[in-house]
């Protein structure tokens, strides 16, 4: 499926962690900007991604991206949003970083009751409802193209995941 991505795109892997997603993207897009604020994650990502000439690892937060306005064709927030204090602020920042017509893809947890995730793993949010996300996306100046709950692996023990695709207007 990665080969469906346009080879001319500049993709932001925002909250990249150790760089697994950036590693998968690098062979099929023009450029990947991998952003994280954790020193340990950045070190691991730099090591993993050093073999790619088209990947740039940048230190920064998703609330204040080290990305120029209109620099990205696609922004990815994979398993990141539940860690941020103000998701609406992050979405507005992503909108700034996207080119006109650019896309945002969020993959994250649906609403759940597992308080231990906050206590033991630092989750700020216990997942998200579709309505909550749609509201934040619209307030950020993006339009929701698609939302869907992903089919769960029968062996999975955690909450369900969703994907949301939003777009920045062409103007």
N, C-alpha and C positions, 0 to 999 in steps of 0.2 A: 504493500500500500504506500510505502514511502515514495515510490516512483511516480505516484500521482501528483506529488508536489512539483511546482514549477521550478526549473533549474535556475531561473533568474531571481528568485526570491531571496530577500534578506529576512531571516527568521530570528526572533528573540526568544531564547529559552530562559524565561524569567523565573528566578528561584531555581536555578539549574542543579543545585546539589552537587553530586559527584560527576555529573556530565553524561549520564547514560543516554538521555534523550538527544542531546547535542551530538553525541557520537553516532547515533542512528541517522540524524538529519544531515550531517556534514557531507556525505557522499552524493546527495541528491539536490542540494540547493546551492546558490551562489555563495552565501555567507551565513554564518551562525554567530549571533552575539549571545554568549552565555553569561548570565548575571546572577550573582549570589552575594550575600553579605557575611557569610560564615567563613572565617579563615581556613578552617579544616576542610570544609566542602570545596572551597576555591583551590586549595592545594591539590586535592584529589582530582578535581576537574582538570586543572592544568596538566597534571601528569597524564591522565587518560586522553586528553584532547591534543596533546603536543604533536601528534603525528599528522594533524590536519592543518594545512595552510590557510584554510578558509574559516577557521573558528577563532574568535577573539573572546577570551575570558575577561570579564570586567567585574571589579569589586563595586558593589552598590546594593541598595535596597529596592524592593519593588515599589515602595512608596515614593521614591525619588530616583528614577532610573538614570543610569549613566548612559543615556541614549539621546541622540539629537531628535528634535521634533520632526516627525514625518520620516524617520529613518527605516522603520520596519514595515515589511509587507504583511508579516504574520507575527503575532505575539502569542506565546504559549505559557499558560499558568497551570502546570500539572502538579497536583497535590501540594499547592502552595497557599491558596486563599484561606484555608482554615487556620493558618498560622498568623495571619495579619490582623492588626487591631481594627483597621478601617478599610474594609474591602471596597467601599465606594470611592475612597481616595485612590486606591490602587487602580481601579478601573478608569478613573479620570486620567491618571498618569499614563496608563497604557494607551488611551485614546490619543493623547498628545504625541506619543512615540510612533503611532501608526501613520502610514501614508493614507491619503484619501482612497477609499475603497479597500483599505486593509482589513484584515480579519484578526479576531481574538478567539482563541480556543481555550476554554477552561475545562479541566478534568479534576473533579474533586468528590468529596463525600456528600451523600444525601443526608438530610436531617436524621439524627440518631439520638439515643438516650445513653450513650456510653460515656459517663462522666470520667471514668478512669483514663480516657484519652487525654483529657485536659490535665489531669493530675500527674500522669506518668510520661506523657509524650509532648506536652506543651501546646496542645491544640487550644486555640483561643475560641474557636467556633465548633459546635457539635454538628457539623455539616450544615447544609443549606437547603432551603425549600426552593422550588422553581419560582414561586412568586417573589420571594426575597431577592433572588438573583436578577430576575427580569426588571425589578424596580431599580436596583443599583445600576444595571447596565444602561437603562434608559436615562436615568439621572446623570450618568457619565457622558451622555451624548452619543451612545452607540445604539444600534438596533439589533435585536435578537433575531438571528436567522433560524436557529434550531436549538432545541433543548431535548435531551432524552436521557432516561435512566438506562444504564448499560446492563446487559444480561449478566447476572452474577455467576461466577464459577461455583458449581455445587460444593466444592471443598472450601470456599471462602468463609472466613469466620467474622470478618469485619462488616461494616455498613456497606450498602450499595454505593456505586459510583455513578456520576452523571457526566455528560459532556454538554457544554454549551458553546455554540458558535455565535459570535456577534460581529457586526461590521461597522466600520466608520464610513460615514457618508462620502460620496465622491467629491464633494466640494470642500 
